Amino acid sequence: MSIENTWFHRRGDLAAGGWESVVGRGTPGWQHTGIRVADLADGDAVELAETDVERIIVPLAGSFEVDHADGDDSARTTLQGRRSVFDGPTDVLYLPVGRTATLTGGGRVAVAEAPASVRHPWRHIAAAETPVELRGAGSSSRQVHNFGTPQALDADRLIVCEVITPADNWSSYPPHKHDEHVPGHESRLEEIYYFESAPVAGSAAAEDSAFGMFSTYSSPAGEIDIAAMVRTGDIALVPYGYHGPAVAAPGYDLYYLNVMAGPDPGRAWLISDDPAHAWVRDTWTEQDVDPRLPYPTEEGRS
């Protein structure tokens, strides 16, 4: 398979070593970021043995214990999770280079990774500490959990956040890129999108019917074309190009975990909108944020 055909992967396509999905330096055309996703039964364990990457462990559903160490410095951290990615923020754990870990628990978990060289303190970020941002307005309203952004976390290369888009809404919009180093204006960042979708709260629809849509298209940095129906467990890789929108279909909420890192000297998320669609941001000043946000709602999800 050519590199150009490896940018979008269905759930399970990237299974390796007991993980449902693994993206990393062994993935064709990929250098700066990684992700691992697993479903664990109660008491199951997975090992995180590499010492030249930094990580953020993100419970997607369920709770987990993490035993982690760097030489004689060892600790156990409990991550109080959540019922699903649509039930608000979760505890996460940042682990710097040099630190190995064993992850135990029951539920679904993602591990965001990036090759790194500078050691920072490990950090447990409780759900209550997570900065929650309501971004956009009107049908472009979405909820962002900024636990791993430069403003919230001291790290070497890794930038991580998660986004919840209510049914009918658009996010990653206007389409934007971050594939050129323009100091103060744009940074070079690989990006991983890991998706989940679910029927809206109270719906009788089956879980496996839930879907959204995602698009990526070419920029001067390279040719790319993703136009996909996305479901829980699917992964899109964005090495360059304009990406967005991510669209939540009527009746189904959409979630994605973003993992970013790149070769620039600084750790910054700086983007350039597609000039053809940048005007959309100006319309938000005349609209209110979607009243369904922030999630979770009072009725919650069954």
PAZAPA-4460 file (N, C-alpha, C; in steps of 0.05 Angstrom, whole numbers, plus 32768, in hexadecimal, padded with zeros to 4 digits):
% residues 302
    n_x    n_y    n_z   ca_x   ca_y   ca_z    c_x    c_y    c_z   seq   type   mol
   8011   7FE8   8000   8000   8000   8000   8012   8019   8000     1      M     A
   800B   802D   7FEF   801B   8045   7FEE   8016   8056   8006     2      S     A
   8029   8067   800D   8026   8079   8024   800D   808A   8021     3      I     A
   8006   8093   8009   7FEF   80A4   8005   7FD5   8097   800D     4      E     A
   7FD4   807C   800D   7FBC   806E   8014   7FBB   8065   8031     5      N     A
   7FCC   806F   8042   7FCD   8066   805D   7FC4   807B   8071     6      T     A
   7FB7   8090   8068   7FB0   80A6   807A   7F96   80A2   8089     7      W     A
   7F85   808F   8081   7F6C   808A   8090   7F6A   806C   8095     8      F     A
   7F63   8065   80AE   7F63   8049   80B7   7F49   8043   80C6     9      H     A
   7F3C   802D   80BE   7F25   8023   80CD   7F2D   8016   80E7    10      R     A
   7F1A   8014   80F9   7F1F   8008   8113   7F2B   7FEC   810F    11      R     A
   7F41   7FE7   811D   7F4E   7FCD   811C   7F62   7FC9   8106    12      G     A
   7F63   7FDB   80F2   7F76   7FD9   80DC   7F93   7FDA   80E6    13      D     A
   7F97   7FE8   80FC   7FB2   7FED   8106   7FB8   7FDD   811F    14      L     A
   7FAA   7FC6   8123   7FAE   7FB6   813B   7FCA   7FAB   813C    15      A     A
   7FD5   7FAB   8155   7FF0   7FA0   8159   7FF5   7F9C   8177    16      A     A
   8001   7F85   817D   800A   7F80   8199   7FF5   7F82   81AE    17      G     A
   7FDD   7F7A   81A9   7FC7   7F7C   81BD   7FB9   7F96   81BD    18      G     A
   7FC1   7FA9   81AD   7FB4   7FC3   81AA   7FA1   7FC2   8192    19      W     A
   7F8A   7FCF   8194   7F77   7FD1   817E   7F83   7FE1   8167    20      E     A
   7F92   7FF7   816E   7F9E   8008   815A   7FB9   8012   8165    21      S     A
   7FCD   8013   8153   7FE7   801E   815A   7FF1   802F   8143    22      V     A
   7FF6   8049   8148   8003   805B   8135   801D   8064   8142    23      V     A
   8032   8065   8132   804C   806E   813D   8061   8070   8128    24      G     A
   807A   806F   8130   808F   8072   811C   8091   805B   8109    25      R     A
   8084   8045   810E   8083   802F   80FB   806E   8032   80E6    26      G     A
   805D   8046   80E9   8047   804B   80D6   8053   805A   80BE    27      T     A
   804F   8050   80A5   805B   805D   808D   8055   807B   808C    28      P     A
   806A   808B   8088   8067   80A8   8085   8063   80B7   809E    29      G     A
   8067   80AA   80B5   8060   80B6   80CF   8079   80B9   80E0    30      W     A
   807C   80D0   80EF   8094   80D5   80FE   8090   80DF   811A    31      Q     A
   807D   80F1   811E   807D   8102   8136   8068   80FB   814B    32      H     A
   8054   80EB   8144   803E   80E6   8157   8038   80C8   8157    33      T     A
   8028   80C0   816B   801F   80A5   816D   8006   80A3   817E    34      G     A
   7FF8   808C   817A   7FE1   8087   818B   7FDE   8069   818E    35      I     A
   7FD5   8060   81A5   7FCE   8045   81AB   7FB2   8045   81B7    36      R     A
   7FA1   8032   81AE   7F86   802F   81B8   7F81   8012   81BF    37      V     A
   7F74   800E   81D7   7F6F   7FF2   81E0   7F55   7FF1   81EF    38      A     A
   7F48   7FDA   81ED   7F31   7FD2   81FE   7F3C   7FBE   8212    39      D     A
   7F39   7FC4   822C   7F43   7FB2   8241   7F2C   7FA8   8251    40      L     A
   7F2C   7F8D   8255   7F19   7F81   8268   7F24   7F86   8284    41      A     A
   7F13   7F85   8299   7F1C   7F89   82B4   7F34   7F78   82BA    42      D     A
   7F4A   7F85   82C3   7F62   7F77   82CB   7F76   7F73   82B4    43      G     A
   7F6E   7F78   829B   7F81   7F77   8285   7F96   7F8D   8289    44      D     A
   7FAE   7F89   827D   7FC4   7F9C   827F   7FD2   7F9F   8264    45      A     A
   7FDC   7FB7   825E   7FED   7FBB   8247   8006   7FCA   8251    46      V     A
   801C   7FC5   8243   8035   7FD1   824B   803C   7FE8   8238    47      E     A
   8048   7FFD   8243   8053   8014   8234   8071   8015   823B    48      L     A
   8081   8008   822A   809D   8003   8231   80B1   8016   8224    49      A     A
   80A9   8023   820E   80BC   8035   8201   80C3   804D   8213    50      E     A
   80DC   8055   8213   80E5   806B   8225   80EC   8084   8216    51      T     A
   80E9   8084   81FB   80F1   809C   81EC   80D8   80AA   81E1    52      D     A
   80C1   80A6   81ED   80A9   80B4   81E6   809D   80C0   8200    53      V     A
   808F   80D6   81FD   807D   80E0   8212   8061   80D8   820B    54      E     A
   8050   80D6   8220   8035   80CB   821C   8020   80DA   822C    55      R     A
   8008   80D9   8223   7FF0   80E0   8233   7FDD   80C9   8232    56      I     A
   7FD6   80BE   8249   7FC3   80A8   824A   7FA7   80B3   824F    57      I     A
   7F94   80AC   823D   7F7A   80B8   823C   7F65   80A2   823E    58      V     A
   7F58   809F   8255   7F41   808C   8257   7F2A   8095   8245    59      P     A
   7F22   8084   8233   7F0B   808A   8222   7EF1   8081   822F    60      L     A
   7EF1   806A   823B   7EDA   8060   824B   7EE6   804D   8260    61      A     A
   7EDE   8051   8279   7EE8   8041   828F   7EFE   804F   829E    62      G     A
   7F09   8041   82B2   7F1E   804C   82C4   7F36   8039   82C4    63      S     A
   7F4E   8044   82CB   7F66   8035   82C7   7F7A   803C   82DE    64      F     A
   7F8B   8028   82E3   7FA2   802C   82F5   7FBB   802C   82E3    65      E     A
   7FCE   803E   82E9   7FE7   8040   82DA   7FFE   803E   82ED    66      V     A
   800E   8029   82EB   8027   8026   82FA   803D   8030   82E7    67      D     A
   804B   8045   82EF   805F   8051   82DD   8079   8057   82ED    68      H     A
   808F   8055   82DE   80A9   8057   82EB   80BE   8062   82D8    69      A     A
   80D2   806F   82E5   80EB   8077   82D7   8101   8070   82EB    70      D     A
   810E   8059   82E6   8122   8050   82F9   8115   8049   8314    71      G     A
   8120   8055   832A   8115   8051   8345   80FD   8062   834B    72      D     A
   80F7   8075   833A   80E0   8087   833E   80C7   8079   8333    73      D     A
   80B6   806F   8344   809E   8061   833B   8085   806C   8349    74      S     A
   806E   8068   833C   8055   8072   8347   803E   8062   833B    75      A     A
   8028   8063   8349   800E   8058   833E   7FFA   806F   833D    76      R     A
   7FED   8072   8326   7FDA   8088   8322   7FBF   807B   831A    77      T     A
   7FAA   8083   8328   7F8F   807B   8321   7F82   8090   830F    78      T     A
   7F79   8087   82F8   7F6B   8099   82E5   7F4D   8093   82E7    79      L     A
   7F3F   80A6   82F5   7F22   80A3   82F6   7F16   80AB   82DB    80      Q     A
   7F0B   8098   82CE   7F03   809C   82B2   7EE6   80A7   82B0    81      G     A
   7ED8   809D   829C   7EBD   80A6   8296   7EAE   8090   8288    82      R     A
   7E94   8093   8285   7E84   807E   8278   7E8A   807E   825A    83      R     A
   7E8E   8095   824E   7E94   8097   8231   7EA1   80B2   822C    84      S     A
   7EAB   80B5   8214   7EB8   80CE   820D   7EA5   80E6   820C    85      V     A
   7E8B   80E0   820D   7E77   80F5   820C   7E6D   80FD   8227    86      F     A
   7E7A   80F3   823C   7E72   80F9   8258   7E86   810B   8266    87      D     A
   7E91   811F   8258   7EA2   8133   8264   7EBF   812A   8265    88      G     A
   7ED0   813B   8271   7EED   8135   8272   7EF3   811D   8284    89      P     A
   7F0B   8113   8281   7F14   80FC   8291   7F2F   8103   829D    90      T     A
   7F37   80F5   82B2   7F53   80F6   82BB   7F65   80ED   82A4    91      D     A
   7F7D   80F9   82A1   7F91   80F0   828F   7FAC   80F0   829D    92      V     A
   7FBF   80E2   8292   7FDA   80E0   829D   7FEF   80E6   8288    93      L     A
   8000   80FA   828E   8016   8100   827C   802F   80F3   8287    94      Y     A
   803D   80E4   8275   8056   80D6   827C   806C   80DF   8269    95      L     A
   8082   80E9   8274   8098   80F4   8264   80A9   80DD   8259    96      P     A
   80BD   80E5   8249   80D1   80D1   8240   80DF   80C5   8258    97      V     A
   80E8   80AC   8254   80F6   809E   826A   80E4   808E   827C    98      G     A
   80C9   8092   8279   80B6   8086   828C   80A7   806F   827F    99      R     A
   80A8   8057   828A   8098   8041   8280   807F   803E   8291   100      T     A
   806C   802E   8287   8053   802C   8295   8045   8011   828F   101      A     A
   8036   8008   82A3   8023   7FF2   82A0   8007   7FFD   82A5   102      T     A
   7FF5   7FF8   8292   7FDA   8003   8293   7FC6   7FEC   8298   103      L     A
   7FB7   7FEE   82AD   7FA4   7FD9   82B5   7F88   7FE5   82B9   104      T     A
   7F73   7FD6   82B2   7F59   7FE0   82B7   7F44   7FD3   82A6   105      G     A
   7F2C   7FDF   82A5   7F17   7FD5   8294   7F0B   7FEB   8285   106      G     A
   7F0B   7FE9   826B   7F00   7FFE   825A   7F10   8003   8241   107      G     A
   7F0D   801B   8236   7F1A   8022   821D   7F2C   8039   8223   108      R     A
   7F45   8037   8218   7F59   804B   821E   7F69   8052   8206   109      V     A
   7F72   806B   8204   7F85   8074   81EF   7F9E   807F   81FC   110      A     A
   7FB4   807B   81EF   7FCE   8085   81F8   7FDA   8095   81E1   111      V     A
   7FDB   80B0   81E5   7FE7   80C2   81D1   8005   80C3   81D6   112      A     A
   8015   80C3   81C0   8032   80C1   81C3   8040   80D4   81B0   113      E     A
   8059   80DC   81B7   806A   80EB   81A5   8087   80E5   81AC   114      A     A
   8099   80E0   8199   80B5   80DE   819F   80BE   80F8   81AB   115      P     A
   80CE   80F7   81C0   80D7   810E   81CF   80F2   810A   81DB   116      A     A
   80FF   811F   81E4   8119   811D   81F0   811C   812C   820A   117      S     A
   810B   813F   820F   810D   814F   8228   80FA   8144   823D   118      V     A
   8104   813E   8254   80F4   8132   826A   80E6   8148   827A   119      R     A
   80CC   8146   827C   80BB   8158   828C   80AF   8148   82A3   120      H     A
   80A5   8154   82B8   8099   8145   82CE   8080   8136   82C5   121      P     A
   807C   811E   82CF   8063   8110   82C9   804C   811F   82D8   122      W     A
   8034   811C   82CD   801E   812C   82D8   8003   811E   82D5   123      R     A
   7FF5   811C   82EB   7FD9   8112   82EB   7FC7   812A   82E9   124      H     A
   7FB7   812C   82D4   7FA5   8142   82D0   7F89   8138   82D5   125      I     A
   7F7C   8140   82EB   7F62   8137   82F2   7F4D   8143   82DF   126      A     A
   7F36   8136   82DC   7F21   8140   82CB   7F19   815C   82D2   127      A     A
   7F18   8162   82EC   7F10   817D   82F5   7F24   8192   82ED   128      A     A
   7F3D   818A   82E8   7F52   819E   82E0   7F53   81A3   82C2   129      E     A
   7F45   8193   82B3   7F47   8196   8295   7F39   81AF   828B   130      T     A
   7F48   81C0   827D   7F3B   81D7   8271   7F27   81CF   825B   131      P     A
   7F0E   81D8   825F   7EF9   81D1   824C   7EF2   81EB   823C   132      V     A
   7EF5   81E9   8222   7EF0   8200   8210   7ED8   81FA   81FE   133      E     A
   7EC6   820E   81FD   7EB0   820D   81E9   7EB8   821E   81D1   134      L     A
   7EBE   8211   81BB   7ECA   821E   81A4   7EB5   8221   818E   135      R     A
   7EB7   8237   817F   7EA5   823B   8169   7E8A   8245   8173   136      G     A
   7E76   8244   8162   7E5B   824D   8169   7E47   8241   8155   137      A     A
   7E2D   8243   815C   7E19   8238   814A   7E1E   821A   8143   138      G     A
   7E1C   8213   812A   7E20   81F7   8122   7E3E   81F0   8120   139      S     A
   7E4F   8203   8126   7E6C   81FE   8128   7E75   81FC   8145   140      S     A
   7E62   81F9   8158   7E69   81F7   8174   7E74   81DB   817A   141      S     A
   7E89   81DA   818A   7E94   81C1   8194   7EA1   81C5   81AF   142      R     A
   7EA6   81AF   81BD   7EB2   81B0   81D8   7ECE   81A4   81D7   143      Q     A
   7EE2   81B2   81E2   7EFD   81A9   81E0   7F08   81A6   81FC   144      V     A
   7F15   818F   8202   7F22   8189   821B   7F40   818C   8216   145      H     A
   7F4C   81A2   8221   7F67   81AA   821B   7F7B   81A1   8230   146      N     A
   7F7B   8187   8237   7F8C   817E   824C   7FA9   817B   8243   147      F     A
   7FAE   8179   8229   7FCA   8175   8220   7FD4   818A   820D   148      G     A
   7FC9   81A3   820F   7FD2   81B9   81FE   7FE8   81C8   820C   149      T     A
   7FF7   81D8   81FD   800E   81E7   8209   8006   81F8   8221   150      P     A
   7FED   8203   8220   7FE5   8214   8236   7FDE   8205   824F   151      Q     A
   7FD9   81EB   824D   7FD0   81DB   8264   7FE4   81C7   826E   152      A     A
   7FF8   81C0   825D   800A   81AA   8265   8026   81B1   825C   153      L     A
   8039   81AC   826E   8056   81AF   8268   8060   8195   825D   154      D     A
   8066   8195   8243   8070   817D   8235   8085   8185   8221   155      A     A
   8091   8170   8214   80A6   8176   8201   809B   817B   81E5   156      D     A
   808D   8167   81DA   8083   8169   81BE   8065   8166   81BC   157      R     A
   8059   8157   81CE   803E   814D   81CB   8029   8162   81D0   158      L     A
   8015   8164   81BE   7FFE   8175   81C1   7FE5   8163   81BD   159      I     A
   7FD3   8162   81D1   7FBC   8150   81D0   7FA4   815F   81DB   160      V     A
   7F8D   815B   81CE   7F73   8164   81D8   7F5E   8151   81CD   161      C     A
   7F46   8154   81D8   7F2F   8145   81CD   7F18   8157   81C8   162      E     A
   7F08   8151   81B3   7EF3   8162   81AA   7ED8   8152   81A8   163      V     A
   7EC3   815E   81B3   7EA8   8152   81B1   7E98   8165   819F   164      I     A
   7E8C   8159   818A   7E7B   8168   8177   7E5F   815E   8179   165      T     A
   7E4B   816E   8182   7E30   8164   8184   7E24   815D   8169   166      P     A
   7E11   814B   8169   7E03   8144   8150   7DFB   815D   8140   167      A     A
   7DFE   815B   8126   7DF8   8171   8112   7E0E   8186   8110   168      D     A
   7E22   8186   8122   7E35   819C   8122   7E4E   8194   8112   169      N     A
   7E5E   81A9   810C   7E77   81A7   80FE   7E8E   81B0   8110   170      W     A
   7EA4   81A2   810F   7EBC   81AB   811D   7ED5   81A7   810B   171      S     A
   7EED   81AD   8115   7F04   81AF   8104   7EFD   81C1   80EC   172      S     A
   7EEF   81D7   80F2   7EE5   81E8   80DD   7EE8   8205   80E5   173      Y     A
   7EF0   8217   80D4   7EF7   8213   80B8   7F0E   81FF   80B4   174      P     A
   7F10   81F2   809D   7F27   81E1   8098   7F41   81F1   809B   175      P     A
   7F55   81E4   80A7   7F6E   81F2   80AE   7F85   81E0   80AA   176      H     A
   7F9D   81EB   80AB   7FB5   81DB   80A9   7FCA   81E4   80BC   177      K     A
   7FDE   81D2   80C2   7FF6   81D9   80D1   800C   81C8   80C6   178      H     A
   8016   81D0   80AE   802B   81C0   80A1   8042   81D1   8096   179      D     A
   8043   81EB   809F   8059   81FC   8099   8063   8209   80B3   180      E     A
   807D   820E   80B4   8089   821C   80CA   808A   823A   80C4   181      H     A
   8077   8249   80CE   8075   8266   80CA   8074   8272   80E6   182      V     A
   808B   827A   80F2   808C   8282   810E   8076   8296   8115   183      P     A
   8067   8290   812A   8052   82A1   8133   8038   829E   8125   184      G     A
   8037   828E   810F   801F   828C   80FF   8017   826F   80FA   185      H     A
   802A   825D   80F5   8022   8242   80EF   8039   822F   80F7   186      E     A
   8032   8218   8102   8046   8204   810A   8042   81EA   80FB   187      S     A
   8057   81DA   80F9   8056   81C0   80EC   804F   81AB   8100   188      R     A
   8038   819E   80FD   802F   818A   810F   8022   8173   8100   189      L     A
   802C   815B   8104   801C   8143   80FD   8004   8142   810F   190      E     A
   7FEE   8137   8105   7FD6   8134   8116   7FC8   811A   8112   191      E     A
   7FC0   810E   8128   7FB0   80F6   8128   7F94   80FD   8132   192      I     A
   7F80   80F3   8124   7F64   80F5   812C   7F5B   80D8   8133   193      Y     A
   7F54   80D3   814C   7F47   80BA   8154   7F2A   80C1   815A   194      Y     A
   7F17   80B2   814D   7EFB   80B9   814E   7EEB   80A5   815F   195      F     A
   7ED5   80B0   816B   7EBF   80A0   8176   7EA5   80AF   816F   196      E     A
   7E90   809F   816B   7E76   80AA   8166   7E61   809A   8175   197      S     A
   7E4B   80A7   817D   7E36   809A   818C   7E1C   80A8   8188   198      A     A
   7E06   8099   818A   7DEB   80A6   8189   7DE8   80BB   819E   199      P     A
   7DDA   80D0   8199   7DD5   80E5   81AD   7DC8   80D9   81C5   200      V     A
   7DCB   80E6   81DC   7DBF   80DC   81F5   7DA1   80D8   81F2   201      A     A
   7D98   80C1   81FB   7D7C   80BB   81FA   7D73   80AE   81E0   202      G     A
   7D85   80AB   81CD   7D7D   80A0   81B3   7D7A   8082   81B5   203      S     A
   7D69   8076   81A4   7D66   8059   81A3   7D77   804D   818D   204      A     A
   7D87   805E   8180   7D98   8054   816A   7DAD   8041   8174   205      A     A
   7DB6   802E   8164   7DCB   801B   816B   7DE6   802A   816A   206      A     A
   7DF8   8022   817C   7E12   802E   817E   7E21   802C   8163   207      E     A
   7E1F   8014   8156   7E2F   8010   813E   7E24   801E   8125   208      D     A
   7E0D   802D   8129   7E03   803D   8113   7E0F   8059   8113   209      S     A
   7E1C   8061   8128   7E26   807C   812C   7E3D   8082   8119   210      A     A
   7E3E   809A   810E   7E53   80A2   80FC   7E55   80C0   80FA   211      F     A
   7E6C   80C9   80EF   7E70   80E5   80E8   7E7F   80E6   80CD   212      G     A
   7E88   80FD   80C5   7E97   8100   80AC   7EB0   8110   80B2   213      M     A
   7EC5   810B   80A3   7EDF   8119   80A6   7EEC   811D   808B   214      F     A
   7EF9   8134   8088   7F06   813B   806F   7F22   8147   8074   215      S     A
   7F34   813F   8062   7F4E   814C   8060   7F55   814F   8043   216      T     A
   7F61   8166   803B   7F67   816A   801F   7F82   8178   801C   217      Y     A
   7F8D   8179   8004   7FA8   8181   7FFF   7FAE   819E   8005   218      S     A
   7FC7   81A3   800C   7FD2   81BE   800F   7FEC   81BF   7FFF   219      S     A
   7FFA   81D6   7FFE   8014   81D6   7FF0   8028   81C2   7FFC   220      P     A
   8024   81BA   8015   8037   81A7   8021   8035   818B   8017   221      A     A
   801E   8183   800B   801B   8168   8002   7FFF   8161   7FF9   222      G     A
   7FFD   814B   7FE9   7FE4   8142   7FDF   7FD7   812E   7FF4   223      E     A
   7FBE   8132   7FFA   7FB0   8120   800C   7F92   8123   8007   224      I     A
   7F83   810D   800A   7F67   810E   8005   7F59   80F9   8018   225      D     A
   7F4C   8103   802D   7F3C   80F2   803E   7F20   80FE   803E   226      I     A
   7F0C   80ED   8037   7EF0   80F5   8038   7EE2   80DC   8042   227      A     A
   7EDE   80DA   805C   7ED7   80C0   8068   7EC0   80C2   807B   228      A     A
   7EAF   80AD   807C   7E9C   80A9   8091   7EAB   809C   80A8   229      M     A
   7EAA   80A9   80C0   7EBB   809F   80D6   7EA9   8094   80EC   230      V     A
   7EB3   807F   80F9   7EA5   8071   810F   7EB8   806D   8125   231      R     A
   7EAE   8063   813C   7EBE   805E   8153   7ED6   804C   814C   232      T     A
   7EEE   8056   8154   7F07   8047   8150   7F16   804E   8137   233      G     A
   7F0A   805D   8124   7F18   8065   810C   7F2D   807A   8112   234      D     A
   7F42   807A   8101   7F58   808C   8106   7F60   809A   80EB   235      I     A
   7F62   80B4   80EB   7F6C   80C3   80D4   7F87   80CF   80DC   236      A     A
   7F9A   80CD   80C9   7FB5   80D9   80CC   7FB6   80F1   80BA   237      L     A
   7FC0   8107   80C5   7FC2   8120   80B5   7FDF   8129   80B6   238      V     A
   7FEF   8121   80A2   800B   8129   80A2   800E   8146   8098   239      P     A
   7FFB   8150   8088   7FFB   816B   807D   7FE0   816E   8070   240      Y     A
   7FDB   8186   8066   7FC1   818B   8058   7FAD   8199   806A   241      G     A
   7F98   81A4   805D   7F81   81B0   806B   7F70   8199   8075   242      Y     A
   7F68   819A   808E   7F57   8186   809A   7F3F   8192   80A7   243      H     A
   7F29   8184   80A3   7F0F   818D   80AB   7EFD   8191   8092   244      G     A
   7EE3   8190   8097   7ED6   818E   80B1   7ED5   8171   80BB   245      P     A
   7ED0   816F   80D6   7EC6   8157   80E2   7EA9   815C   80E9   246      A     A
   7E97   814C   80DE   7E7A   8151   80E0   7E6C   813B   80EF   247      V     A
   7E5C   8143   8103   7E4C   8130   8112   7E31   812E   8104   248      A     A
   7E2A   8115   80FB   7E12   8111   80ED   7DF9   8116   80FF   249      A     A
   7DE2   811D   80F4   7DCA   8120   8104   7DC5   8106   8114   250      P     A
   7DC0   8109   812E   7DBA   80F2   813F   7DD2   80E5   814C   251      G     A
   7DEB   80EE   8144   7E03   80E1   814F   7E18   80F6   8156   252      Y     A
   7E21   80F5   816F   7E37   8106   8178   7E52   80FB   816F   253      D     A
   7E65   810D   816B   7E80   8105   8161   7E95   810E   8175   254      L     A
   7EA8   80FD   8179   7EBF   8102   818A   7ED9   80FD   817B   255      Y     A
   7EED   810D   8180   7F08   8105   8176   7F1D   810E   818A   256      Y     A
   7F32   80FE   818C   7F4A   8103   819B   7F5F   810C   8187   257      L     A
   7F6A   8124   818B   7F7F   812F   817A   7F9B   812C   8187   258      N     A
   7FAE   8120   8178   7FC9   811D   8181   7FDB   812B   816D   259      V     A
   7FEB   813E   8177   7FFC   814F   8165   8018   8151   8170   260      M     A
   802B   8152   815E   8047   8159   8164   8055   815D   8149   261      A     A
   806C   816B   814A   8079   8171   8131   8096   8178   8135   262      G     A
   80A4   8180   811F   80C0   8185   8120   80C9   81A1   8127   263      P     A
   80B6   81B3   812B   80BE   81CF   8130   80CC   81D2   814B   264      D     A
   80DD   81E6   814F   80EB   81E9   8168   80D9   81EE   8180   265      P     A
   80C2   81FB   817C   80B0   8200   8191   8098   81EE   8191   266      G     A
   808A   81EB   81A7   8072   81DB   81AA   805A   81EE   81A9   267      R     A
   804E   81F0   8191   8038   8203   818D   8024   81F9   8179   268      A     A
   800B   81FF   817E   7FF5   81F8   816B   7FED   8212   815D   269      W     A
   7FF8   8217   8145   7FF2   822E   8136   7FE8   8225   811A   270      L     A
   7FD1   8230   8112   7FC3   8226   80FA   7FBE   823C   80E6   271      I     A
   7FBA   8234   80CD   7FB1   8246   80B8   7F97   823B   80AC   272      S     A
   7F82   824B   80AC   7F69   8243   80A0   7F6C   8242   8081   273      D     A
   7F5C   8230   8075   7F59   8232   8058   7F4D   824D   8051   274      D     A
   7F5B   825D   8041   7F51   8278   803B   7F35   8279   8030   275      P     A
   7F2D   8263   8022   7F13   8263   8016   7EFC   8261   802B   276      A     A
   7F03   8258   8043   7EEE   8253   8057   7EF3   8262   8071   277      H     A
   7F09   8272   8073   7F10   8280   808C   7EFA   8293   8095   278      A     A
   7EEA   829D   8082   7ED5   82B1   8089   7EC1   82A6   809D   279      W     A
   7EBF   828B   809E   7EAA   827F   80AF   7EAF   8287   80CD   280      V     A
   7EC8   828A   80D5   7ECD   8291   80F1   7EC0   82AC   80F8   281      R     A
   7EBE   82BE   80E5   7EB3   82D9   80EB   7E95   82D7   80F1   282      D     A
   7E87   82C2   80E7   7E6B   82BF   80EC   7E64   82B7   8108   283      T     A
   7E78   82AC   8117   7E73   82A1   8131   7E6C   82B8   8145   284      W     A
   7E75   82D0   8140   7E70   82E6   8152   7E52   82ED   8153   285      T     A
   7E43   82E4   813F   7E26   82EA   813E   7E15   82D2   8147   286      E     A
   7E22   82BD   8151   7E13   82A5   8159   7E1A   829E   8176   287      Q     A
   7E09   828F   8183   7E0D   8285   819E   7E1A   8269   819C   288      D     A
   7E27   8261   81B1   7E31   8246   81B3   7E1A   8233   81B6   289      V     A
   7E1C   821C   81AA   7E07   8208   81AB   7DFE   8203   81C8   290      D     A
   7DE5   8206   81CF   7DDC   8203   81EB   7DDF   81E7   81F5   291      P     A
   7DE3   81D3   81E4   7DE8   81B7   81EE   7E02   81B4   81FC   292      R     A
   7E14   81C7   81F8   7E2F   81C5   8204   7E2F   81D6   821E   293      L     A
   7E3F   81CF   8232   7E53   81B8   8231   7E46   819D   8238   294      P     A
   7E52   8188   822D   7E4B   816D   8234   7E5A   8166   824E   295      Y     A
   7E50   8155   8260   7E37   8146   825D   7E1F   8156   8264   296      P     A
   7E08   814E   8258   7DEF   815B   825F   7DE4   814E   8278   297      T     A
   7DCF   815A   8284   7DC5   814F   829D   7DBB   8133   829A   298      E     A
   7DAF   812C   8283   7DA4   8111   8281   7DBA   80FD   827C   299      E     A
   7DD2   8106   8273   7DE8   80F4   826F   7DE2   80E0   8258   300      G     A
   7DF2   80CC   8258   7DF1   80B8   8242   7DED   809C   824F   301      R     A
   7DDB   808D   8244   7DD5   8073   8250   7DEC   8060   824F   302      S     A
***
